[in-house]
């Protein structure tokens, strides 16, 4: 806290990083859950998670390929390393979209393939 009783920039940044990490974990877990649900034959759940992650993808696309929390965190620091706004290793923060984008696409393809096997005919 500052002498005026307001939270410091560092405290706010830490809170943003924590929230960002929790949101990231939710979406990363959602991406991992998609092929798991497809494997178990729970196609509706797989589709729910596909849709949830699609909303996140649209938000990132509409925000110039960045998470909106990155812009919020940038107000509280001049730091600009790849993980300045999230509690992830720098290499993972740097390659996050590539890694999880690929896993998401593969999860969708796996779900479609499993569903096609399940369909009568």
N, C-alpha and C positions, 0 to 999 in steps of 0.2 A: 504494500500500500504506500501511496505517496503521503506527504505531510498533510494533504488536503483530504485524506481518507479515500481517495480514488485508487482503483487498482492501477498498478504500474503497467507500462507497455509490455514488459517481460511476463507479467502474470497473465495479461490478456493473450499474448502470443502462445503461452503454454496451454491455455484453455482452448484456443483455436486448434493447436496441434493435436491435443487430446481428442477433441470432437472430430477433427479430420481423420484421425487414425481409427476411431470407432466407426465412422461412416465407411472408410476404406475397407475395414475388416468385414463389415456387413456385406458390401458389394463383392469383395473377393470371395467370401463364403458363399454368396449367392451364385457366383460363377462356377465354383467348385460343385455346388449342389445340383446344378442342371444335369450333368451326365449321370450323377448318382441316382437322381430320381428317374431318369430315363432308363437306366439299367434295371431299376426295381419295377419298371412298368408303370410308374406314377406320372403319366404324361401331363396331366393337368397341373400338377405341382411344378414339373419342369417348365411348362409354358408360363406359369405365374412368375417364376424366377427369370425366365427369358424376358418377359414384359417389364419386370421391375428394373432389370439391368438396362434394358432398352431406354427407359426413361432417363437413367443416369447418362447413358451415351448421348442422348439428345441434349441434355443440359450441358454436357461438356462441349458438344459441337456448337451449340448456340453461344457458348462463352469463349469462342476463339480457341477451342481445343485445350482449355484449362478448367480445372475445378474452380468453382466460384469461391471456395474457401481459401484457395491460394491467393486470390486478389485481396481478400479480407486480411489474411495474415501479412501480406506485403505492406499494409498500412502501419504495422507495428515493429518493423525491422528493415534494415537495409540489406540484410543477409539474402543471398539469392542462390545458395547451393540447391541442388535438386531436392533435398529433403528439409529445407528451411521451414516448411509449413506442415510437416507431418513426422510422426515418430516411426520412420522406416529407415533401413540402411540406405545410404545414398545410391548405391547401384540399383536397388529395387525401385526407389523413387524415380530414378532416371529412366528405367526401362518398364515401368509399371503399365503404361498403356499398350505397349507391344506385347508383353507377357500375357496380361489378362485379356487383351483384345483377341489374341490368338486362342487362348483357352475358351473364351466366350464363343467365338466362331466355331471352334471344334465341338464345343458342347451342343450348340444348335444343330450342327451336322449330325452328331451322334444321336441326338434326340430324334431328328427327322428319320434317320436310318432305322432306329429301333421301332419307331412308330409305324414306318412303312412295313416292317416285318410283322407287326402285330395286326395290321389291317387285314380283314378277310379278303380272300380273293385270289 
